[in-house]
Amino acid sequence: MAKVVQTELNETEYQLLKKVSEKRKMPLKGVLREAIIKYLEEVEFTPEDPIFGPPSSKEGATDGSLKHDEYLYGERV
C-alpha cells in the first residue's frame, strides 16, 4: 500500500525540482520518488541502530513521547 508523504520546499528548491521534472518529462512526484530511492540506496543502515527496535524498549515506559531520544540512544553525557 502506498503512503502519502508531505513536505515543504523553498522557492529555489522547488524551481530546481521543476526544471528537472520538465527536462525529464516526468511529474514532480516521479522525480521525487526516484530521488528518495537513490538516497535510500546510498544510506548505510545497520540492524543494531535503535531506530529499528520496538517503539518502546523500556518496559512500562509511559513517557516515550518526551524521552524517546534518551530511550533510544541513552542518556546525554
C-alpha positions as CSV (number, residue, x, y, z in Angstrom):
1,M,0.0,0.0,0.0
2,A,1.4,3.4,-1.0
3,K,1.8,6.1,1.7
4,V,1.5,9.8,1.1
5,V,4.4,12.0,2.4
6,Q,4.1,15.8,2.6
7,T,7.0,18.3,2.9
8,E,7.8,21.9,2.1
9,L,10.4,23.2,-0.3
10,N,11.8,26.8,-0.5
11,E,11.3,28.6,-3.8
12,T,14.8,27.7,-5.1
13,E,14.4,24.0,-4.3
14,Y,11.0,23.9,-6.0
15,Q,12.2,25.7,-9.2
16,L,15.2,23.4,-9.5
17,L,13.0,20.3,-9.0
18,K,10.5,21.7,-11.5
19,K,13.3,22.1,-14.1
20,V,14.4,18.5,-13.6
21,S,10.8,17.4,-13.9
22,E,10.4,19.3,-17.2
23,K,13.7,18.2,-18.6
24,R,13.0,14.5,-17.9
25,K,9.3,14.9,-18.9
26,M,8.2,13.4,-15.6
27,P,5.8,14.6,-13.0
28,L,7.3,16.1,-9.8
29,K,6.1,13.0,-7.9
30,G,8.1,10.7,-10.1
31,V,11.3,12.8,-9.8
32,L,10.9,12.9,-6.0
33,R,10.3,9.2,-5.8
34,E,13.5,8.5,-7.8
35,A,15.5,10.9,-5.6
36,I,14.2,9.2,-2.5
37,I,15.0,5.7,-3.8
38,K,18.5,6.8,-4.8
39,Y,19.1,8.4,-1.4
40,L,17.9,5.2,0.4
41,E,20.3,3.1,-1.7
42,E,23.2,5.2,-0.6
43,V,22.4,5.5,3.1
44,E,24.1,2.8,5.3
45,F,21.6,1.2,7.7
46,T,22.8,-1.1,10.5
47,P,20.4,-3.5,12.1
48,E,21.9,-2.6,15.5
49,D,20.6,1.0,15.2
50,P,18.0,1.5,18.0
51,I,15.7,3.2,15.5
52,F,14.9,-0.3,14.1
53,G,13.9,-1.6,17.6
54,P,10.5,-1.8,19.1
55,P,8.7,1.5,19.7
56,S,9.4,1.4,23.4
57,S,12.3,-0.8,24.5
58,K,11.7,0.2,28.1
59,E,9.0,-1.9,29.8
60,G,6.3,0.1,31.4
61,A,7.5,3.4,29.9
62,T,4.7,5.9,29.7
63,D,6.8,9.0,28.7
64,G,8.2,7.8,25.4
65,S,7.0,10.8,23.5
66,L,9.0,13.0,25.9
67,K,12.1,10.9,26.4
68,H,12.4,9.0,23.1
69,D,16.0,10.1,22.4
70,E,17.1,9.0,25.8
71,Y,15.4,5.7,25.5
72,L,16.8,5.0,22.0
73,Y,20.3,6.4,22.4
74,G,21.0,6.5,26.1
75,E,21.4,9.4,28.5
76,R,23.3,12.5,27.4
77,V,26.9,12.7,28.7
